Amino acid sequence: MFSRLSAVAKWFDKLNQFLAYVACTMLVLIILAICVEIVTRSFSSITNP
């Protein structure tokens, strides 16, 4: 019984690591997108009506 729980715990640990990797990747992409948006708005002279 304990070995079965240990296997399930290891599987959840791997799933948790994968989800954390995906979350960090998405966070970095969102931050980069915000920075690119700020830079392009500062360099472009297009104003929204």
mmCIF file of the N, C-alpha and C atoms, coordinates in Angstrom:
data_MODEL
# 
_entry.id   MODEL 
# 
loop_
_atom_site.group_PDB 
_atom_site.id 
_atom_site.type_symbol 
_atom_site.label_atom_id 
_atom_site.label_alt_id 
_atom_site.label_comp_id 
_atom_site.label_asym_id 
_atom_site.label_entity_id 
_atom_site.label_seq_id 
_atom_site.pdbx_PDB_ins_code 
_atom_site.Cartn_x 
_atom_site.Cartn_y 
_atom_site.Cartn_z 
_atom_site.occupancy 
_atom_site.B_iso_or_equiv 
_atom_site.pdbx_formal_charge 
_atom_site.auth_seq_id 
_atom_site.auth_comp_id 
_atom_site.auth_asym_id 
_atom_site.auth_atom_id 
_atom_site.pdbx_PDB_model_num 
ATOM 1   N N  . MET A 1 1  ? 0.828  -1.205 0.000   1.00 0.00 ? 1  MET A N  1 
ATOM 2   C CA . MET A 1 1  ? 0.000  0.000  0.000   1.00 0.00 ? 1  MET A CA 1 
ATOM 3   C C  . MET A 1 1  ? 0.867  1.261  0.000   1.00 0.00 ? 1  MET A C  1 
ATOM 4   N N  . PHE A 1 2  ? 1.935  1.212  0.810   1.00 0.00 ? 2  PHE A N  1 
ATOM 5   C CA . PHE A 1 2  ? 2.794  2.395  0.887   1.00 0.00 ? 2  PHE A CA 1 
ATOM 6   C C  . PHE A 1 2  ? 3.517  2.643  -0.429  1.00 0.00 ? 2  PHE A C  1 
ATOM 7   N N  . SER A 1 3  ? 3.959  1.562  -1.085  1.00 0.00 ? 3  SER A N  1 
ATOM 8   C CA . SER A 1 3  ? 4.661  1.741  -2.357  1.00 0.00 ? 3  SER A CA 1 
ATOM 9   C C  . SER A 1 3  ? 3.725  2.313  -3.417  1.00 0.00 ? 3  SER A C  1 
ATOM 10  N N  . ARG A 1 4  ? 2.454  1.927  -3.345  1.00 0.00 ? 4  ARG A N  1 
ATOM 11  C CA . ARG A 1 4  ? 1.482  2.465  -4.296  1.00 0.00 ? 4  ARG A CA 1 
ATOM 12  C C  . ARG A 1 4  ? 1.281  3.963  -4.072  1.00 0.00 ? 4  ARG A C  1 
ATOM 13  N N  . LEU A 1 5  ? 1.163  4.361  -2.805  1.00 0.00 ? 5  LEU A N  1 
ATOM 14  C CA . LEU A 1 5  ? 1.026  5.782  -2.495  1.00 0.00 ? 5  LEU A CA 1 
ATOM 15  C C  . LEU A 1 5  ? 2.282  6.548  -2.893  1.00 0.00 ? 5  LEU A C  1 
ATOM 16  N N  . SER A 1 6  ? 3.428  5.930  -2.716  1.00 0.00 ? 6  SER A N  1 
ATOM 17  C CA . SER A 1 6  ? 4.674  6.580  -3.092  1.00 0.00 ? 6  SER A CA 1 
ATOM 18  C C  . SER A 1 6  ? 4.736  6.793  -4.604  1.00 0.00 ? 6  SER A C  1 
ATOM 19  N N  . ALA A 1 7  ? 4.272  5.808  -5.364  1.00 0.00 ? 7  ALA A N  1 
ATOM 20  C CA . ALA A 1 7  ? 4.259  5.952  -6.820  1.00 0.00 ? 7  ALA A CA 1 
ATOM 21  C C  . ALA A 1 7  ? 3.309  7.058  -7.249  1.00 0.00 ? 7  ALA A C  1 
ATOM 22  N N  . VAL A 1 8  ? 2.153  7.126  -6.607  1.00 0.00 ? 8  VAL A N  1 
ATOM 23  C CA . VAL A 1 8  ? 1.195  8.196  -6.926  1.00 0.00 ? 8  VAL A CA 1 
ATOM 24  C C  . VAL A 1 8  ? 1.787  9.553  -6.561  1.00 0.00 ? 8  VAL A C  1 
ATOM 25  N N  . ALA A 1 9  ? 2.474  9.622  -5.425  1.00 0.00 ? 9  ALA A N  1 
ATOM 26  C CA . ALA A 1 9  ? 3.087  10.882 -5.007  1.00 0.00 ? 9  ALA A CA 1 
ATOM 27  C C  . ALA A 1 9  ? 4.171  11.310 -5.986  1.00 0.00 ? 9  ALA A C  1 
ATOM 28  N N  . LYS A 1 10 ? 4.957  10.358 -6.475  1.00 0.00 ? 10 LYS A N  1 
ATOM 29  C CA . LYS A 1 10 ? 5.987  10.695 -7.462  1.00 0.00 ? 10 LYS A CA 1 
ATOM 30  C C  . LYS A 1 10 ? 5.353  11.190 -8.759  1.00 0.00 ? 10 LYS A C  1 
ATOM 31  N N  . TRP A 1 11 ? 4.246  10.561 -9.176  1.00 0.00 ? 11 TRP A N  1 
ATOM 32  C CA . TRP A 1 11 ? 3.566  10.988 -10.404 1.00 0.00 ? 11 TRP A CA 1 
ATOM 33  C C  . TRP A 1 11 ? 3.036  12.414 -10.251 1.00 0.00 ? 11 TRP A C  1 
ATOM 34  N N  . PHE A 1 12 ? 2.425  12.704 -9.080  1.00 0.00 ? 12 PHE A N  1 
ATOM 35  C CA . PHE A 1 12 ? 1.919  14.056 -8.846  1.00 0.00 ? 12 PHE A CA 1 
ATOM 36  C C  . PHE A 1 12 ? 3.061  15.062 -8.762  1.00 0.00 ? 12 PHE A C  1 
ATOM 37  N N  . ASP A 1 13 ? 4.203  14.630 -8.248  1.00 0.00 ? 13 ASP A N  1 
ATOM 38  C CA . ASP A 1 13 ? 5.357  15.517 -8.178  1.00 0.00 ? 13 ASP A CA 1 
ATOM 39  C C  . ASP A 1 13 ? 5.833  15.879 -9.577  1.00 0.00 ? 13 ASP A C  1 
ATOM 40  N N  . LYS A 1 14 ? 5.877  14.892 -10.478 1.00 0.00 ? 14 LYS A N  1 
ATOM 41  C CA . LYS A 1 14 ? 6.278  15.180 -11.857 1.00 0.00 ? 14 LYS A CA 1 
ATOM 42  C C  . LYS A 1 14 ? 5.259  16.080 -12.541 1.00 0.00 ? 14 LYS A C  1 
ATOM 43  N N  . LEU A 1 15 ? 3.975  15.833 -12.292 1.00 0.00 ? 15 LEU A N  1 
ATOM 44  C CA . LEU A 1 15 ? 2.928  16.681 -12.867 1.00 0.00 ? 15 LEU A CA 1 
ATOM 45  C C  . LEU A 1 15 ? 3.056  18.107 -12.339 1.00 0.00 ? 15 LEU A C  1 
ATOM 46  N N  . ASN A 1 16 ? 3.345  18.242 -11.058 1.00 0.00 ? 16 ASN A N  1 
ATOM 47  C CA . ASN A 1 16 ? 3.495  19.564 -10.459 1.00 0.00 ? 16 ASN A CA 1 
ATOM 48  C C  . ASN A 1 16 ? 4.690  20.300 -11.053 1.00 0.00 ? 16 ASN A C  1 
ATOM 49  N N  . GLN A 1 17 ? 5.795  19.601 -11.267 1.00 0.00 ? 17 GLN A N  1 
ATOM 50  C CA . GLN A 1 17 ? 6.964  20.229 -11.877 1.00 0.00 ? 17 GLN A CA 1 
ATOM 51  C C  . GLN A 1 17 ? 6.656  20.683 -13.296 1.00 0.00 ? 17 GLN A C  1 
ATOM 52  N N  . PHE A 1 18 ? 5.930  19.872 -14.051 1.00 0.00 ? 18 PHE A N  1 
ATOM 53  C CA . PHE A 1 18 ? 5.561  20.241 -15.419 1.00 0.00 ? 18 PHE A CA 1 
ATOM 54  C C  . PHE A 1 18 ? 4.665  21.476 -15.424 1.00 0.00 ? 18 PHE A C  1 
ATOM 55  N N  . LEU A 1 19 ? 3.673  21.500 -14.527 1.00 0.00 ? 19 LEU A N  1 
ATOM 56  C CA . LEU A 1 19 ? 2.771  22.652 -14.472 1.00 0.00 ? 19 LEU A CA 1 
ATOM 57  C C  . LEU A 1 19 ? 3.511  23.914 -14.030 1.00 0.00 ? 19 LEU A C  1 
ATOM 58  N N  . ALA A 1 20 ? 4.456  23.777 -13.124 1.00 0.00 ? 20 ALA A N  1 
ATOM 59  C CA . ALA A 1 20 ? 5.249  24.930 -12.698 1.00 0.00 ? 20 ALA A CA 1 
ATOM 60  C C  . ALA A 1 20 ? 6.103  25.443 -13.854 1.00 0.00 ? 20 ALA A C  1 
ATOM 61  N N  . TYR A 1 21 ? 6.659  24.532 -14.655 1.00 0.00 ? 21 TYR A N  1 
ATOM 62  C CA . TYR A 1 21 ? 7.448  24.933 -15.819 1.00 0.00 ? 21 TYR A CA 1 
ATOM 63  C C  . TYR A 1 21 ? 6.582  25.686 -16.819 1.00 0.00 ? 21 TYR A C  1 
ATOM 64  N N  . VAL A 1 22 ? 5.374  25.172 -17.077 1.00 0.00 ? 22 VAL A N  1 
ATOM 65  C CA . VAL A 1 22 ? 4.457  25.834 -18.009 1.00 0.00 ? 22 VAL A CA 1 
ATOM 66  C C  . VAL A 1 22 ? 4.070  27.209 -17.473 1.00 0.00 ? 22 VAL A C  1 
ATOM 67  N N  . ALA A 1 23 ? 3.787  27.306 -16.182 1.00 0.00 ? 23 ALA A N  1 
ATOM 68  C CA . ALA A 1 23 ? 3.382  28.585 -15.593 1.00 0.00 ? 23 ALA A CA 1 
ATOM 69  C C  . ALA A 1 23 ? 4.510  29.610 -15.670 1.00 0.00 ? 23 ALA A C  1 
ATOM 70  N N  . CYS A 1 24 ? 5.731  29.196 -15.393 1.00 0.00 ? 24 CYS A N  1 
ATOM 71  C CA . CYS A 1 24 ? 6.864  30.121 -15.470 1.00 0.00 ? 24 CYS A CA 1 
ATOM 72  C C  . CYS A 1 24 ? 7.103  30.573 -16.905 1.00 0.00 ? 24 CYS A C  1 
ATOM 73  N N  . THR A 1 25 ? 6.980  29.641 -17.855 1.00 0.00 ? 25 THR A N  1 
ATOM 74  C CA . THR A 1 25 ? 7.159  29.999 -19.255 1.00 0.00 ? 25 THR A CA 1 
ATOM 75  C C  . THR A 1 25 ? 6.111  31.016 -19.691 1.00 0.00 ? 25 THR A C  1 
ATOM 76  N N  . MET A 1 26 ? 4.865  30.788 -19.308 1.00 0.00 ? 26 MET A N  1 
ATOM 77  C CA . MET A 1 26 ? 3.802  31.731 -19.673 1.00 0.00 ? 26 MET A CA 1 
ATOM 78  C C  . MET A 1 26 ? 4.025  33.084 -19.012 1.00 0.00 ? 26 MET A C  1 
ATOM 79  N N  . LEU A 1 27 ? 4.493  33.095 -17.772 1.00 0.00 ? 27 LEU A N  1 
ATOM 80  C CA . LEU A 1 27 ? 4.758  34.352 -17.079 1.00 0.00 ? 27 LEU A CA 1 
ATOM 81  C C  . LEU A 1 27 ? 5.847  35.144 -17.798 1.00 0.00 ? 27 LEU A C  1 
ATOM 82  N N  . VAL A 1 28 ? 6.919  34.468 -18.209 1.00 0.00 ? 28 VAL A N  1 
ATOM 83  C CA . VAL A 1 28 ? 7.997  35.143 -18.926 1.00 0.00 ? 28 VAL A CA 1 
ATOM 84  C C  . VAL A 1 28 ? 7.491  35.686 -20.254 1.00 0.00 ? 28 VAL A C  1 
ATOM 85  N N  . LEU A 1 29 ? 6.688  34.900 -20.981 1.00 0.00 ? 29 LEU A N  1 
ATOM 86  C CA . LEU A 1 29 ? 6.156  35.366 -22.261 1.00 0.00 ? 29 LEU A CA 1 
ATOM 87  C C  . LEU A 1 29 ? 5.242  36.571 -22.080 1.00 0.00 ? 29 LEU A C  1 
ATOM 88  N N  . ILE A 1 30 ? 4.433  36.570 -21.037 1.00 0.00 ? 30 ILE A N  1 
ATOM 89  C CA . ILE A 1 30 ? 3.542  37.712 -20.792 1.00 0.00 ? 30 ILE A CA 1 
ATOM 90  C C  . ILE A 1 30 ? 4.357  38.958 -20.459 1.00 0.00 ? 30 ILE A C  1 
ATOM 91  N N  . ILE A 1 31 ? 5.393  38.810 -19.638 1.00 0.00 ? 31 ILE A N  1 
ATOM 92  C CA . ILE A 1 31 ? 6.231  39.959 -19.290 1.00 0.00 ? 31 ILE A CA 1 
ATOM 93  C C  . ILE A 1 31 ? 6.933  40.494 -20.535 1.00 0.00 ? 31 ILE A C  1 
ATOM 94  N N  . LEU A 1 32 ? 7.446  39.600 -21.386 1.00 0.00 ? 32 LEU A N  1 
ATOM 95  C CA . LEU A 1 32 ? 8.084  40.041 -22.624 1.00 0.00 ? 32 LEU A CA 1 
ATOM 96  C C  . LEU A 1 32 ? 7.095  40.755 -23.530 1.00 0.00 ? 32 LEU A C  1 
ATOM 97  N N  . ALA A 1 33 ? 5.874  40.242 -23.631 1.00 0.00 ? 33 ALA A N  1 
ATOM 98  C CA . ALA A 1 33 ? 4.865  40.881 -24.474 1.00 0.00 ? 33 ALA A CA 1 
ATOM 99  C C  . ALA A 1 33 ? 4.535  42.277 -23.954 1.00 0.00 ? 33 ALA A C  1 
ATOM 100 N N  . ILE A 1 34 ? 4.452  42.437 -22.644 1.00 0.00 ? 34 ILE A N  1 
ATOM 101 C CA . ILE A 1 34 ? 4.171  43.758 -22.075 1.00 0.00 ? 34 ILE A CA 1 
ATOM 102 C C  . ILE A 1 34 ? 5.322  44.716 -22.367 1.00 0.00 ? 34 ILE A C  1 
ATOM 103 N N  . CYS A 1 35 ? 6.553  44.246 -22.214 1.00 0.00 ? 35 CYS A N  1 
ATOM 104 C CA . CYS A 1 35 ? 7.708  45.106 -22.493 1.00 0.00 ? 35 CYS A CA 1 
ATOM 105 C C  . CYS A 1 35 ? 7.752  45.507 -23.963 1.00 0.00 ? 35 CYS A C  1 
ATOM 106 N N  . VAL A 1 36 ? 7.492  44.571 -24.863 1.00 0.00 ? 36 VAL A N  1 
ATOM 107 C CA . VAL A 1 36 ? 7.480  44.884 -26.291 1.00 0.00 ? 36 VAL A CA 1 
ATOM 108 C C  . VAL A 1 36 ? 6.380  45.892 -26.597 1.00 0.00 ? 36 VAL A C  1 
ATOM 109 N N  . GLU A 1 37 ? 5.228  45.730 -25.990 1.00 0.00 ? 37 GLU A N  1 
ATOM 110 C CA . GLU A 1 37 ? 4.122  46.676 -26.195 1.00 0.00 ? 37 GLU A CA 1 
ATOM 111 C C  . GLU A 1 37 ? 4.512  48.074 -25.732 1.00 0.00 ? 37 GLU A C  1 
ATOM 112 N N  . ILE A 1 38 ? 5.153  48.177 -24.581 1.00 0.00 ? 38 ILE A N  1 
ATOM 113 C CA . ILE A 1 38 ? 5.560  49.485 -24.060 1.00 0.00 ? 38 ILE A CA 1 
ATOM 114 C C  . ILE A 1 38 ? 6.594  50.121 -24.990 1.00 0.00 ? 38 ILE A C  1 
ATOM 115 N N  . VAL A 1 39 ? 7.567  49.335 -25.429 1.00 0.00 ? 39 VAL A N  1 
ATOM 116 C CA . VAL A 1 39 ? 8.619  49.882 -26.286 1.00 0.00 ? 39 VAL A CA 1 
ATOM 117 C C  . VAL A 1 39 ? 8.051  50.322 -27.627 1.00 0.00 ? 39 VAL A C  1 
ATOM 118 N N  . THR A 1 40 ? 7.194  49.510 -28.231 1.00 0.00 ? 40 THR A N  1 
ATOM 119 C CA . THR A 1 40 ? 6.644  49.888 -29.535 1.00 0.00 ? 40 THR A CA 1 
ATOM 120 C C  . THR A 1 40 ? 5.723  51.097 -29.416 1.00 0.00 ? 40 THR A C  1 
ATOM 121 N N  . ARG A 1 41 ? 5.000  51.221 -28.318 1.00 0.00 ? 41 ARG A N  1 
ATOM 122 C CA . ARG A 1 41 ? 4.147  52.406 -28.144 1.00 0.00 ? 41 ARG A CA 1 
ATOM 123 C C  . ARG A 1 41 ? 4.991  53.653 -27.922 1.00 0.00 ? 41 ARG A C  1 
ATOM 124 N N  . SER A 1 42 ? 6.140  53.523 -27.288 1.00 0.00 ? 42 SER A N  1 
ATOM 125 C CA . SER A 1 42 ? 6.967  54.701 -27.052 1.00 0.00 ? 42 SER A CA 1 
ATOM 126 C C  . SER A 1 42 ? 7.668  55.148 -28.334 1.00 0.00 ? 42 SER A C  1 
ATOM 127 N N  . PHE A 1 43 ? 7.974  54.220 -29.236 1.00 0.00 ? 43 PHE A N  1 
ATOM 128 C CA . PHE A 1 43 ? 8.655  54.586 -30.471 1.00 0.00 ? 43 PHE A CA 1 
ATOM 129 C C  . PHE A 1 43 ? 7.696  54.986 -31.578 1.00 0.00 ? 43 PHE A C  1 
ATOM 130 N N  . SER A 1 44 ? 6.476  54.485 -31.561 1.00 0.00 ? 44 SER A N  1 
ATOM 131 C CA . SER A 1 44 ? 5.532  54.828 -32.627 1.00 0.00 ? 44 SER A CA 1 
ATOM 132 C C  . SER A 1 44 ? 4.772  56.093 -32.262 1.00 0.00 ? 44 SER A C  1 
ATOM 133 N N  . SER A 1 45 ? 4.492  56.899 -33.269 1.00 0.00 ? 45 SER A N  1 
ATOM 134 C CA . SER A 1 45 ? 3.776  58.154 -33.026 1.00 0.00 ? 45 SER A CA 1 
ATOM 135 C C  . SER A 1 45 ? 2.299  58.009 -33.351 1.00 0.00 ? 45 SER A C  1 
ATOM 136 N N  . ILE A 1 46 ? 1.821  56.775 -33.448 1.00 0.00 ? 46 ILE A N  1 
ATOM 137 C CA . ILE A 1 46 ? 0.415  56.550 -33.759 1.00 0.00 ? 46 ILE A CA 1 
ATOM 138 C C  . ILE A 1 46 ? -0.395 56.744 -32.482 1.00 0.00 ? 46 ILE A C  1 
ATOM 139 N N  . THR A 1 47 ? -1.399 57.591 -32.560 1.00 0.00 ? 47 THR A N  1 
ATOM 140 C CA . THR A 1 47 ? -2.253 57.810 -31.397 1.00 0.00 ? 47 THR A CA 1 
ATOM 141 C C  . THR A 1 47 ? -3.616 57.216 -31.675 1.00 0.00 ? 47 THR A C  1 
ATOM 142 N N  . ASN A 1 48 ? -4.163 56.584 -30.667 1.00 0.00 ? 48 ASN A N  1 
ATOM 143 C CA . ASN A 1 48 ? -5.499 56.005 -30.815 1.00 0.00 ? 48 ASN A CA 1 
ATOM 144 C C  . ASN A 1 48 ? -6.549 57.090 -30.628 1.00 0.00 ? 48 ASN A C  1 
ATOM 145 N N  . PRO A 1 49 ? -7.535 57.143 -31.487 1.00 0.00 ? 49 PRO A N  1 
ATOM 146 C CA . PRO A 1 49 ? -8.569 58.174 -31.355 1.00 0.00 ? 49 PRO A CA 1 
ATOM 147 C C  . PRO A 1 49 ? -9.465 57.923 -30.148 1.00 0.00 ? 49 PRO A C  1 
# 
